[in-house]
Amino acid sequence: MTENSHLDRVRELLSKYEHPLMSFSAQSHGDGIRVVIQAKNITVPVHTYYIEVHPRDLESPQFEWTLERQVYDGLHDYIIEMFTHAAHTRD
């Protein structure tokens, strides 16, 4: 598969995900693809979350399931990273 077809495939798979708080997109990044997760309609500054998808993963016959796991894991990590204070960060 070519880089463009990889990108098209990832974008197609991401189009199956809809979330009221997050948006998903993909862009070429080096040899692989970068999945971008951004908070929607938020009034406080938060960072953008990136998931790097490597070429070996893109070629896997299980890629659709691997991407789903990466998106779910990424969402979890992104939400956790948004904490401005947590029990372990307080004195």
C-alpha positions in Angstrom: 0.0 0.0 0.0 1.1 3.5 -0.6 1.3 6.3 1.9 -1.8 8.0 0.4 -3.8 4.7 0.5 -2.7 4.2 4.2 -3.8 7.7 5.0 -7.1 7.2 3.2 -7.7 3.9 5.0 -7.0 5.5 8.4 -9.3 8.4 7.6 -12.0 6.0 6.5 -11.7 4.0 9.7 -11.7 7.2 11.9 -14.9 8.4 10.1 -16.7 5.5 11.9 -16.0 7.1 15.3 -18.2 9.9 16.6 -17.7 11.5 20.0 -19.5 14.5 21.5 -16.3 15.8 23.1 -13.5 14.8 20.7 -12.8 15.0 17.0 -10.5 12.6 15.2 -8.4 13.2 12.1 -5.2 11.7 10.5 -2.2 13.1 8.7 1.0 11.7 7.1 3.9 11.7 9.5 7.3 10.4 8.4 6.8 6.8 7.2 3.6 6.4 9.1 0.4 8.1 10.0 -0.4 10.4 12.9 -3.9 10.2 14.4 -5.0 13.5 15.9 -7.4 13.7 18.8 -8.7 17.2 19.7 -11.2 18.4 22.2 -14.3 20.0 20.7 -16.0 23.2 21.8 -13.8 23.6 24.9 -13.2 27.0 26.6 -10.0 26.1 28.5 -6.7 25.6 26.7 -5.9 21.9 26.3 -3.3 20.3 24.2 -3.9 18.1 21.1 -3.2 14.4 21.5 -1.3 12.4 18.8 -1.1 8.7 18.2 1.7 7.5 15.9 0.8 4.6 13.7 3.8 2.8 12.3 4.1 1.3 8.8 4.2 -2.3 10.2 0.9 -1.7 12.0 -0.7 -0.3 8.8 0.1 -3.5 6.9 -1.3 -5.8 9.6 -4.5 -7.8 8.7 -5.7 -6.9 12.2 -5.1 -3.1 11.7 -8.8 -2.1 12.1 -8.8 -3.7 15.6 -5.3 -2.3 16.4 -6.4 1.2 15.5 -9.6 0.9 17.7 -7.4 -0.1 20.6 -5.0 2.7 20.0 -7.9 5.2 19.8 -9.5 4.0 23.0 -6.2 3.9 24.8 -5.4 7.4 23.4 -8.7 8.8 24.6 -8.1 7.4 28.1 -4.6 8.9 28.2 -5.8 12.2 26.8 -8.5 12.6 29.4 -6.1 11.8 32.2 -3.5 14.3 30.9 -6.2 17.0 31.1 -6.2 16.9 34.9 -4.9 20.2 36.2 -4.7 18.7 39.7 -5.0 15.2 41.0 -4.7 13.5 44.4 -1.1 12.6 43.8 -0.1 16.1 42.7 -1.5 17.8 45.8 0.5 18.5 49.0 
